Amino acid sequence: MVYPRNYRLLGAAAVLALAAVTGCSSSSGGGTGSTSIAFIAGKTGDPFYITMKCGASAEAKKLGYAFSATGSADWSVPEQVNAVNSVAANRPSGVLISPVDPNSLAAPVKTLQSAGAKVAIVDTSLTDASLGVTHISSNNVQGGQQAADTMAQLLGSTGEIVVLTPDLTTTTTNARIQGFKQQLAAKYPGLTIDDVRQVGDTAQGAASAVGDELSAHPGVSGIFTANSQTGEGVGTGLKNAGKQGKVKVVSFDAGPEQVQALQSGSVDALISQDPYGIGQQAVDQLGNAIGRKPVTATVQTDLASITRDNLKDPATARFLYKADCTA
């Protein structure tokens, strides 16, 4: 996931968002707890990370590990550093973490490793690829290529496109945009990108940007949003501009609000990841590392292109994100 830096102190809403992910923060599972796994989310209220926590918690319970979860309520370096320090003090056996910045989180991850924890880097990445015993994520370049293929199916051979992204520093969204551009250039030269716009990690920012982009580029016929928050806001922006249904939208991620937008026709397709599977596999690989068994250094999980036609397909279900672990 992805996201501008927000250095404000946690307010009441942020604490509630934190609770959404830390609902399984106490020990879970029927084991002795001699092996403990901690999850540090990139943004605790995001359905992507909630779903990853659900997968990690379920796998920890199955294997008899103690499990806890915490993270940043905002996509914030200071908040995540504080979360890392808190986790390190408890000296867990293993940690899965989604770094909110590829450079600033290197030293905190080294602190975790120095405290004896095996570390799995999930979703996002660090510039120093030597950190962490395993790296588990979607193939985000491939996801961007999938988004371009899906957009071409919606628009045909020609059209103008705007890309909305939270920022231009987060590794995952940058890779999606890279794949999107590459695929358009290689296969669909008649589809051109008018602008790649940073809108911040809020639905409101995306909604506001849509109107501005349509005014600046009246020929726009397609919008690609690079993460869930931008995807949640694009439908509102199109509705406000009187363009809903006239401009095709392909959005990354498949949170509950995005699925509702797909059902209502505000969005035409979702490129979804498998965060539940990321959480499961991270716990498995950490268990291997802790038990001195072979560890897979790089794991890439599946992606799916979801439209109204296949939304109800049973095979699609695992790609739909959760608002909580009881769903």
C-alpha positions as CSV (number, residue, x, y, z in Angstrom):
1,M,0.0,0.0,0.0
2,V,1.3,3.4,-0.2
3,Y,1.1,6.7,1.1
4,P,2.0,10.1,2.0
5,R,3.8,10.8,5.3
6,N,1.6,12.1,8.1
7,Y,3.5,13.2,11.2
8,R,0.5,14.2,13.4
9,L,-0.1,12.5,16.7
10,L,-2.8,9.7,16.8
11,G,-6.2,11.1,17.4
12,A,-9.3,9.3,18.4
13,A,-10.1,8.2,14.8
14,A,-6.6,6.9,14.4
15,V,-6.8,4.9,17.6
16,L,-10.0,3.3,16.3
17,A,-8.2,2.4,13.0
18,L,-5.4,0.9,15.0
19,A,-7.8,-1.2,17.0
20,A,-9.1,-2.7,13.7
21,V,-5.7,-4.4,13.1
22,T,-4.7,-4.9,16.8
23,G,-7.9,-6.9,17.5
24,C,-5.8,-10.1,17.5
25,S,-2.9,-8.5,19.4
26,S,-3.0,-10.8,22.3
27,S,-1.6,-14.3,22.1
28,S,-3.6,-16.5,19.7
29,G,-3.5,-20.1,19.0
30,G,-3.4,-23.2,21.2
31,G,0.4,-23.6,21.4
32,T,2.8,-22.9,24.2
33,G,3.7,-19.5,23.0
34,S,7.4,-20.3,22.9
35,T,7.4,-19.1,19.4
36,S,5.9,-15.6,19.0
37,I,5.1,-13.8,15.8
38,A,4.4,-10.0,15.6
39,F,2.9,-8.2,12.6
40,I,3.7,-4.5,12.0
41,A,1.2,-3.1,9.4
42,G,1.9,-0.3,7.0
43,K,-1.5,1.3,7.8
44,T,-3.7,-0.4,10.4
45,G,-7.1,0.7,9.2
46,D,-6.5,-0.4,5.5
47,P,-8.5,-3.5,4.5
48,F,-5.4,-4.8,2.7
49,Y,-3.4,-4.9,6.0
50,I,-6.4,-6.1,8.0
51,T,-6.7,-9.0,5.6
52,M,-3.0,-9.7,5.8
53,K,-3.3,-9.7,9.6
54,C,-6.2,-12.2,9.3
55,G,-4.1,-14.6,7.3
56,A,-1.1,-14.3,9.5
57,S,-3.1,-14.7,12.7
58,A,-4.9,-17.8,11.3
59,E,-1.6,-19.4,10.3
60,A,0.0,-18.6,13.6
61,K,-3.0,-20.2,15.4
62,K,-2.7,-23.3,13.2
63,L,1.0,-23.7,14.0
64,G,0.6,-23.0,17.7
65,Y,2.5,-19.7,17.7
66,A,1.6,-16.6,19.9
67,F,0.6,-13.8,17.7
68,S,0.3,-10.0,18.0
69,A,-0.3,-7.1,15.7
70,T,0.3,-3.4,15.6
71,G,1.5,-0.7,13.2
72,S,0.9,2.8,11.9
73,A,-2.5,4.3,11.9
74,D,-1.3,6.6,9.2
75,W,1.3,5.9,6.5
76,S,4.0,7.5,8.7
77,V,7.6,6.9,9.3
78,P,7.6,8.1,13.0
79,E,4.6,6.1,13.9
80,Q,6.0,2.9,12.4
81,V,9.4,3.5,14.0
82,N,7.6,3.7,17.4
83,A,5.7,0.5,16.6
84,V,9.0,-1.3,15.7
85,N,10.6,-0.1,19.0
86,S,7.7,-1.4,21.0
87,V,7.7,-4.7,19.2
88,A,11.5,-5.1,19.6
89,A,11.2,-4.5,23.3
90,N,9.0,-7.7,23.6
91,R,11.7,-9.7,21.7
92,P,9.4,-11.8,19.5
93,S,10.7,-14.8,17.6
94,G,9.6,-13.4,14.2
95,V,8.2,-10.2,12.8
96,L,6.5,-9.5,9.5
97,I,6.6,-5.8,8.6
98,S,5.5,-3.7,5.6
99,P,8.0,-0.8,5.6
100,V,6.4,2.6,5.0
101,D,9.6,4.0,3.5
102,P,12.3,2.0,1.6
103,N,15.2,3.8,3.4
104,S,14.0,5.2,6.7
105,L,12.9,1.8,8.0
106,A,16.2,0.1,7.4
107,A,17.7,1.0,10.7
108,P,14.6,-0.1,12.7
109,V,14.5,-3.4,10.9
110,K,18.2,-3.9,11.8
111,T,17.2,-3.2,15.4
112,L,14.6,-6.0,15.2
113,Q,17.2,-8.4,13.8
114,S,19.8,-7.4,16.4
115,A,17.2,-8.2,19.1
116,G,17.1,-11.8,17.7
117,A,13.9,-11.6,15.6
118,K,13.7,-13.2,12.2
119,V,12.1,-10.6,9.9
120,A,9.8,-11.1,6.9
121,I,9.5,-8.0,4.6
122,V,5.9,-8.0,3.2
123,D,4.1,-6.0,0.5
124,T,6.6,-3.0,0.3
125,S,10.3,-3.4,0.2
126,L,13.6,-1.9,1.5
127,T,16.4,-0.5,-0.6
128,D,18.7,-2.8,1.3
129,A,17.5,-6.1,0.0
130,S,19.8,-8.0,2.4
131,L,17.5,-7.2,5.3
132,G,14.9,-9.8,6.2
133,V,15.0,-13.5,5.7
134,T,12.2,-13.5,3.2
135,H,10.4,-11.0,1.0
136,I,6.8,-11.7,0.2
137,S,4.6,-9.5,-2.1
138,S,2.5,-9.3,-5.2
139,N,4.3,-8.9,-8.5
140,N,3.4,-5.2,-8.7
141,V,4.9,-4.6,-12.1
142,Q,2.8,-7.5,-13.4
143,G,-0.2,-6.0,-11.7
144,G,0.3,-2.8,-13.5
145,Q,0.6,-4.7,-16.8
146,Q,-2.7,-6.4,-15.9
147,A,-4.3,-3.1,-15.3
148,A,-3.1,-1.8,-18.7
149,D,-4.6,-4.9,-20.4
150,T,-7.9,-4.5,-18.6
151,M,-8.0,-0.8,-19.5
152,A,-7.4,-1.6,-23.2
153,Q,-10.3,-4.1,-23.0
154,L,-12.5,-1.3,-21.7
155,L,-11.3,1.5,-24.0
156,G,-10.3,-0.2,-27.2
157,S,-7.3,0.9,-29.2
158,T,-7.3,4.7,-28.5
159,G,-7.9,6.9,-25.5
160,E,-6.4,9.3,-23.0
161,I,-5.7,8.1,-19.4
162,V,-4.9,9.8,-16.1
163,V,-3.1,7.9,-13.3
164,L,-3.8,8.7,-9.7
165,T,-1.3,7.7,-7.0
166,P,-0.7,8.6,-3.4
167,D,2.9,9.5,-3.9
168,L,6.0,8.8,-6.0
169,T,8.2,7.2,-3.3
170,T,6.4,4.0,-2.2
171,T,7.8,1.0,-3.9
172,T,4.6,-0.9,-4.6
173,T,2.7,1.9,-6.3
174,N,5.7,3.0,-8.3
175,A,6.1,-0.6,-9.6
176,R,2.4,-0.7,-10.6
177,I,2.7,2.5,-12.5
178,Q,5.9,1.2,-14.1
179,G,4.2,-1.9,-15.3
180,F,1.2,0.1,-16.5
181,K,3.3,2.4,-18.6
182,Q,5.4,-0.5,-20.0
183,Q,2.4,-2.4,-21.1
184,L,0.8,0.6,-22.8
185,A,4.0,1.4,-24.7
186,A,4.5,-2.2,-25.8
187,K,1.0,-3.2,-26.7
188,Y,-1.3,-0.3,-26.9
189,P,0.4,2.8,-28.4
190,G,-3.0,4.4,-29.0
191,L,-3.6,4.7,-25.3
192,T,-1.7,7.6,-23.9
193,I,-1.1,8.9,-20.4
194,D,-2.0,12.6,-19.9
195,D,-0.8,12.9,-16.3
196,V,0.5,10.9,-13.3
197,R,-0.8,12.8,-10.3
198,Q,0.1,12.5,-6.6
199,V,-3.1,12.9,-4.6
200,G,-2.2,11.8,-1.1
201,D,-3.5,8.7,0.6
202,T,-7.1,9.7,1.0
203,A,-10.3,9.2,-0.9
204,Q,-11.0,12.9,-0.6
205,G,-7.7,13.8,-2.3
206,A,-8.5,11.5,-5.2
207,A,-12.0,12.8,-5.5
208,S,-10.8,16.4,-5.7
209,A,-8.0,15.5,-8.2
210,V,-10.5,13.9,-10.6
211,G,-12.3,17.2,-11.2
212,D,-9.0,19.0,-11.7
213,E,-7.7,16.4,-14.2
214,L,-10.9,16.4,-16.2
215,S,-10.7,20.2,-16.5
216,A,-7.1,20.1,-17.6
217,H,-7.6,17.1,-19.9
218,P,-11.1,17.1,-21.2
219,G,-10.4,14.2,-23.5
220,V,-9.7,11.7,-20.7
221,S,-11.6,8.5,-21.2
222,G,-9.8,6.3,-18.6
223,I,-8.4,6.6,-15.0
224,F,-6.0,4.1,-13.4
225,T,-5.8,4.4,-9.6
226,A,-2.7,2.9,-8.0
227,N,-4.1,1.9,-4.5
228,S,-7.2,1.4,-2.5
229,Q,-7.5,5.0,-1.1
230,T,-7.3,6.6,-4.6
231,G,-9.7,3.9,-5.8
232,E,-12.2,4.8,-3.1
233,G,-12.3,8.5,-4.1
234,V,-12.4,8.3,-7.9
235,G,-16.1,7.4,-8.2
236,T,-17.1,10.4,-6.1
237,G,-14.9,12.7,-8.3
238,L,-16.5,11.4,-11.5
239,K,-20.0,11.7,-10.0
240,N,-19.3,15.3,-9.0
241,A,-18.1,16.0,-12.5
242,G,-21.0,14.4,-14.2
243,K,-18.8,11.8,-15.8
244,Q,-19.7,8.6,-13.9
245,G,-20.0,5.8,-16.4
246,K,-18.5,7.9,-19.2
247,V,-14.9,7.5,-18.0
248,K,-13.6,4.0,-17.4
249,V,-11.9,3.2,-14.2
250,V,-9.4,0.4,-13.3
251,S,-8.4,0.5,-9.7
252,F,-5.8,-1.4,-7.7
253,D,-6.9,-3.4,-4.6
254,A,-10.3,-4.8,-3.6
255,G,-11.4,-3.4,-0.3
256,P,-15.1,-3.4,0.7
257,E,-15.7,0.1,-0.5
258,Q,-14.0,-0.6,-3.9
259,V,-16.1,-3.7,-4.3
260,Q,-19.3,-1.6,-3.7
261,A,-18.0,0.9,-6.3
262,L,-17.6,-2.0,-8.8
263,Q,-21.1,-3.2,-8.1
264,S,-22.6,0.2,-8.5
265,G,-20.7,0.9,-11.8
266,S,-18.5,3.7,-10.4
267,V,-15.5,1.5,-11.1
268,D,-15.1,-1.0,-14.0
269,A,-12.4,-3.3,-12.8
270,L,-10.2,-4.1,-9.8
271,I,-6.7,-5.5,-9.9
272,S,-6.7,-7.4,-6.6
273,Q,-3.9,-8.9,-4.5
274,D,-3.9,-11.8,-2.1
275,P,-3.1,-10.2,1.3
276,Y,-4.5,-13.1,3.3
277,G,-2.0,-15.4,1.4
278,I,0.8,-13.0,2.0
279,G,0.2,-13.2,5.8
280,Q,0.0,-17.0,5.7
281,Q,3.2,-17.4,3.8
282,A,5.1,-14.9,5.9
283,V,4.3,-16.8,9.1
284,D,5.2,-20.1,7.3
285,Q,8.6,-18.7,6.2
286,L,9.3,-17.2,9.6
287,G,8.5,-20.5,11.2
288,N,11.0,-22.2,8.9
289,A,13.7,-19.5,9.8
290,I,13.1,-19.9,13.5
291,G,13.2,-23.7,13.2
292,R,16.4,-23.5,11.1
293,K,14.6,-25.0,8.1
294,P,15.0,-23.9,4.5
295,V,13.5,-20.5,3.8
296,T,12.3,-19.2,0.4
297,A,14.0,-15.8,0.0
298,T,11.4,-14.3,-2.4
299,V,7.7,-15.2,-2.7
300,Q,5.4,-13.6,-5.1
301,T,1.7,-14.1,-4.6
302,D,-1.2,-14.1,-7.1
303,L,-3.2,-11.2,-8.6
304,A,-6.7,-11.2,-10.1
305,S,-8.6,-8.9,-12.4
306,I,-12.1,-8.6,-11.0
307,T,-15.0,-7.2,-13.0
308,R,-18.8,-7.4,-12.4
309,D,-18.8,-10.5,-14.6
310,N,-16.6,-12.6,-12.3
311,L,-17.2,-10.9,-8.9
312,K,-19.4,-13.7,-7.7
313,D,-17.2,-16.5,-9.0
314,P,-16.0,-18.7,-6.0
315,A,-12.4,-18.4,-7.3
316,T,-12.6,-14.7,-6.8
317,A,-13.5,-14.8,-3.1
318,R,-10.0,-15.0,-1.8
319,F,-9.0,-11.8,-3.6
320,L,-11.7,-9.7,-1.8
321,Y,-10.3,-7.9,1.2
322,K,-11.9,-8.0,4.7
323,A,-12.9,-5.2,7.1
324,D,-12.3,-7.5,10.0
325,C,-11.2,-11.1,10.7
326,T,-14.7,-12.3,11.5
327,A,-16.0,-11.6,8.0
